[in-house]
Amino acid sequence: MTEQSAPTTAAGGQGSTARGEQTRQLILDTAMRLFRERGYARTTMRAVAQEAGVAVGNAYYYFGSKEHLVQEFYAGTQREHRAAAAPVLAREREFAARLAGVLHAGVDVLSPYHAFAGAFFKTAAEPTSPLSPFSAESSEPRDMSIALFREALTGSTAKLDDELREELPELLWLGYMGVVLYWVHDRSEGQVKTRQLIDGVVPLVDRLVGLSRLRVLRPVTRQALALIHTLRH
């Protein structure tokens, strides 16, 4: 086993930091491979360290637990999601086109992991699991995702109720979680049904957002937002 040391801040620290980042990425990439090959439950930190060629202590230096590895995976996919959505957000101004672009970009980024997504879901679906997208431990990737949906909205020409504008990014994120859940269980070739779901739902969301400005629907909008606040707190 090749034992790689943790980064230092002494002279030549930049080189040490670069090596440390390489080691960190190696451990993460190895863990993702083992999750695919063996499943989440059967992959241990010791196995990850052995496959990566690092000491077990070093693996724990970078990632305090197997859950921390998954949280880093979550954050990494969110960064990839933003990068993948950037072209459509730079090009489009219509809300529907921007929303569809963000949703499809999310599926694009997740696609390589479809084979073992179900194993993650079994753990993440547990309400007390730190891997749940609603957990305190998942707050960073969750906030990153909500910020992306906020960007999709604020950069668009959409006109909507002011109170809904504030809450809509989080609602869109919740909808995205529904899309991801469908994608996890989608056994169609290339998960084409998930793509069809996105293409079918986006025009409906776009229309509902536009209708929120109608005076006759404002009481319903307020009532729905009040319910959301109640459930959140």
C-alpha positions as CSV (number, residue, x, y, z in Angstrom):
1,M,0.0,0.0,0.0
2,T,1.3,3.4,-0.9
3,E,0.8,5.7,2.0
4,Q,0.2,9.4,1.1
5,S,0.6,12.1,3.7
6,A,-1.8,14.9,4.6
7,P,-1.1,18.4,3.2
8,T,1.0,20.7,5.3
9,T,1.4,24.5,5.5
10,A,5.2,24.5,5.7
11,A,7.6,25.8,3.0
12,G,6.6,24.3,-0.3
13,G,3.1,24.2,1.1
14,Q,1.6,24.9,-2.4
15,G,3.0,21.7,-3.7
16,S,1.8,19.9,-0.6
17,T,-1.7,21.4,-1.0
18,A,-1.8,20.3,-4.6
19,R,-0.8,16.7,-3.6
20,G,-3.4,16.8,-0.8
21,E,-6.1,17.8,-3.3
22,Q,-5.0,15.0,-5.6
23,T,-5.2,12.5,-2.7
24,R,-8.6,13.8,-1.6
25,Q,-10.0,13.5,-5.2
26,L,-8.4,10.0,-5.5
27,I,-10.2,8.9,-2.3
28,L,-13.5,10.3,-3.5
29,D,-13.2,8.8,-7.0
30,T,-12.3,5.4,-5.5
31,A,-15.3,5.6,-3.2
32,M,-17.6,6.4,-6.0
33,R,-16.3,3.4,-8.0
34,L,-16.7,1.1,-5.1
35,F,-20.2,2.3,-4.4
36,R,-21.0,1.4,-8.0
37,E,-19.3,-2.0,-7.9
38,R,-20.1,-3.2,-4.3
39,G,-23.0,-1.0,-3.3
40,Y,-23.1,1.7,-0.6
41,A,-23.7,-0.6,2.4
42,R,-20.9,-3.0,1.5
43,T,-18.3,-0.3,1.0
44,T,-16.2,0.6,4.0
45,M,-13.7,3.4,4.6
46,R,-11.0,0.7,5.0
47,A,-11.9,-0.7,1.6
48,V,-11.8,2.8,0.1
49,A,-8.4,3.5,1.6
50,Q,-7.0,0.1,0.5
51,E,-8.2,0.6,-3.1
52,A,-6.9,4.2,-3.2
53,G,-3.5,3.1,-1.9
54,V,-3.6,5.4,1.1
55,A,-3.5,4.7,4.8
56,V,-6.8,4.4,6.6
57,G,-5.9,7.3,8.8
58,N,-5.3,9.5,5.7
59,A,-8.7,8.5,4.3
60,Y,-10.3,9.6,7.6
61,Y,-8.2,12.8,7.6
62,Y,-9.9,13.9,4.4
63,F,-13.3,12.4,5.0
64,G,-14.5,11.8,8.6
65,S,-16.9,9.0,7.5
66,K,-18.5,7.3,4.6
67,E,-21.4,9.8,4.8
68,H,-18.9,12.7,4.4
69,L,-17.8,11.1,1.1
70,V,-21.4,11.2,-0.1
71,Q,-21.8,14.8,1.0
72,E,-18.8,15.7,-1.0
73,F,-20.3,13.8,-3.9
74,Y,-23.5,15.8,-3.5
75,A,-21.6,19.1,-3.5
76,G,-19.5,18.0,-6.5
77,T,-22.6,17.1,-8.6
78,Q,-24.1,20.5,-7.7
79,R,-21.0,22.3,-9.0
80,E,-21.2,20.2,-12.2
81,H,-24.9,21.0,-12.4
82,R,-24.3,24.7,-12.3
83,A,-21.6,24.4,-15.0
84,A,-23.8,22.2,-17.2
85,A,-26.7,24.7,-16.9
86,A,-24.6,27.8,-17.5
87,P,-24.9,27.8,-21.4
88,V,-28.7,27.7,-21.4
89,L,-28.9,30.3,-18.6
90,A,-26.6,32.6,-20.6
91,R,-28.6,32.0,-23.8
92,E,-32.3,32.0,-22.8
93,R,-34.5,34.6,-21.1
94,E,-37.8,32.8,-21.1
95,F,-38.5,31.2,-17.8
96,A,-39.7,27.9,-19.3
97,A,-36.6,27.4,-21.4
98,R,-34.3,28.3,-18.5
99,L,-36.2,25.9,-16.1
100,A,-36.2,23.1,-18.6
101,G,-32.5,23.6,-19.2
102,V,-31.6,23.4,-15.5
103,L,-33.7,20.3,-15.0
104,H,-32.2,18.5,-18.1
105,A,-28.7,19.6,-17.0
106,G,-29.3,18.0,-13.6
107,V,-30.3,14.7,-15.2
108,D,-27.3,14.9,-17.5
109,V,-24.9,15.2,-14.6
110,L,-26.6,12.4,-12.6
111,S,-26.8,10.0,-15.6
112,P,-23.4,8.2,-15.0
113,Y,-24.6,7.3,-11.5
114,H,-28.0,5.8,-12.4
115,A,-26.8,2.2,-11.8
116,F,-26.2,2.7,-8.1
117,A,-28.6,5.6,-7.4
118,G,-31.1,3.2,-5.9
119,A,-28.7,2.1,-3.3
120,F,-28.1,5.8,-2.2
121,F,-31.9,6.4,-2.2
122,K,-32.5,3.6,0.2
123,T,-30.3,5.3,2.7
124,A,-31.2,8.9,1.8
125,A,-34.9,8.1,2.1
126,E,-34.5,7.4,5.8
127,P,-35.7,10.6,7.6
128,T,-32.9,10.5,10.2
129,S,-30.2,9.9,7.6
130,P,-27.5,12.6,7.2
131,L,-27.7,11.7,3.5
132,S,-31.3,12.9,3.2
133,P,-31.5,16.0,1.0
134,F,-33.5,17.6,3.8
135,S,-30.9,17.0,6.5
136,A,-28.8,19.6,8.2
137,E,-25.7,17.8,6.9
138,S,-27.0,18.3,3.3
139,S,-27.6,22.0,3.7
140,E,-24.6,23.1,1.5
141,P,-25.5,21.2,-1.6
142,R,-29.2,21.9,-1.0
143,D,-28.5,25.7,-0.8
144,M,-26.4,25.4,-3.9
145,S,-29.2,23.8,-5.8
146,I,-31.9,26.3,-4.6
147,A,-29.5,29.1,-5.7
148,L,-29.4,27.7,-9.2
149,F,-33.1,27.6,-9.5
150,R,-33.2,31.2,-8.1
151,E,-30.8,32.2,-10.9
152,A,-33.0,30.5,-13.4
153,L,-36.0,32.6,-12.2
154,T,-34.4,36.0,-11.6
155,G,-32.6,36.0,-14.9
156,S,-35.8,35.3,-16.8
157,T,-38.6,37.6,-18.1
158,A,-41.2,35.9,-15.9
159,K,-43.7,38.1,-14.2
160,L,-45.2,36.6,-11.1
161,D,-46.7,37.4,-7.7
162,D,-44.0,39.1,-5.5
163,E,-44.4,36.8,-2.6
164,L,-44.3,33.7,-4.8
165,R,-41.1,35.0,-6.4
166,E,-39.3,34.8,-3.0
167,E,-40.5,31.2,-2.3
168,L,-40.5,29.8,-5.8
169,P,-36.8,28.7,-6.0
170,E,-37.2,26.4,-3.0
171,L,-40.5,25.0,-4.5
172,L,-38.7,24.4,-7.8
173,W,-35.9,22.6,-5.9
174,L,-38.6,20.4,-4.3
175,G,-40.0,19.7,-7.7
176,Y,-36.5,18.8,-8.9
177,M,-36.3,16.3,-6.0
178,G,-39.4,14.7,-7.4
179,V,-37.8,14.5,-10.8
180,V,-34.7,12.9,-9.3
181,L,-36.9,10.3,-7.4
182,Y,-38.6,9.5,-10.7
183,W,-35.3,9.2,-12.4
184,V,-34.0,6.8,-9.8
185,H,-36.8,4.4,-10.6
186,D,-36.9,5.1,-14.3
187,R,-35.9,1.9,-16.1
188,S,-36.7,3.2,-19.6
189,E,-33.7,3.2,-22.0
190,G,-31.5,6.2,-21.3
191,Q,-34.2,7.3,-18.7
192,V,-36.2,8.8,-21.6
193,K,-39.3,8.9,-19.5
194,T,-37.7,11.3,-17.1
195,R,-36.9,13.6,-20.0
196,Q,-40.5,13.3,-21.1
197,L,-41.6,14.2,-17.6
198,I,-39.5,17.3,-17.6
199,D,-40.8,18.4,-21.0
200,G,-44.4,17.8,-19.9
201,V,-44.2,19.5,-16.5
202,V,-42.2,22.6,-17.4
203,P,-45.0,24.2,-19.5
204,L,-47.5,23.6,-16.7
205,V,-45.2,25.2,-14.1
206,D,-44.6,28.1,-16.4
207,R,-48.3,28.7,-16.9
208,L,-49.1,28.4,-13.2
209,V,-46.3,30.9,-12.4
210,G,-47.8,33.4,-14.9
211,L,-51.3,32.9,-13.5
212,S,-50.1,33.7,-10.0
213,R,-50.3,37.4,-11.0
214,L,-54.0,37.3,-11.6
215,R,-55.9,39.0,-8.8
216,V,-58.6,36.3,-8.6
217,L,-55.8,33.7,-7.8
218,R,-53.9,35.7,-5.3
219,P,-55.9,34.4,-2.3
220,V,-55.1,30.9,-3.4
221,T,-51.4,31.8,-3.8
222,R,-51.3,33.3,-0.3
223,Q,-53.0,30.3,1.2
224,A,-50.6,27.9,-0.5
225,L,-47.6,30.0,0.7
226,A,-49.0,30.1,4.3
227,L,-49.2,26.3,4.3
228,I,-45.6,26.0,3.1
229,H,-44.5,28.4,5.9
230,T,-46.4,26.3,8.4
231,L,-44.9,23.0,7.2
232,R,-41.4,24.5,7.1
233,H,-41.4,25.8,10.6
